[in-house]
Amino acid sequence: MAKKMYHLAHCTTCQAIIKETGADKAGLEFQNIREEKITKKQLEEMRKLAGSYEALFSRRALKYKELGLKDKKLTEDDYKNYILEEDTFLKRPVTIFNNQIFVGNDKKTVEALKKALQ
């Protein structure tokens, strides 16, 4: 399984997490999801580790409100399709390391990633 981080290169939060966790020195492969879209296969690998597409889905995305998604009952297929269509719907960054997945930027996740990479 790949040691990889899916991120947005221009995102200051992603940049800060890369620096704080030492991800840039951990031998990870980086994929800027704006330039290199996530494939169905990559998303399925993430889902297997995360347990669901919903766990990978960002409700903070501006388009979430714009498209009125907060008022809809979304299915796992909906989450999957939205993430594949629009990189903004992936909770970032997503790091896969030693068969573990770290999704998003909350404090606990960043701390766990930092520990795993040391």
C-alpha positions, 0 to 999 in steps of 0.5 A: 500500500502506498505511503501517500498524502492527497492534498491541495498544494495552495492550501495553507492548512495542508502546507502547515500540516505537512510541515508540522508532522514532518510529512515532507521528510517521511518519504511520502508521495504527494498528490496535488488533487487539483492537478491530478484528480483522484481516481475511483480506485484511489477513492475506494482504497481510502474508503476501505481504510476510512470505513465509509465515503462519508468519513472522507466527505467535507461538509465545510466545502463552500459548494456543500451549501451552494448546492443545498446538500445540507438539506438533502439526505446523501447516500454513500454513492452520493458522497463518492460521486461528489468527491470524484466530481469535485476535489473540494469535497474531499476532507483534506489532507488524506494521508495513507501510511502503514495501512492507516488513514488520517483524514482531515485537519482536526487536532487529534488527527494531526497529532496521530499522523505526527506520531505515526510518521516519527 
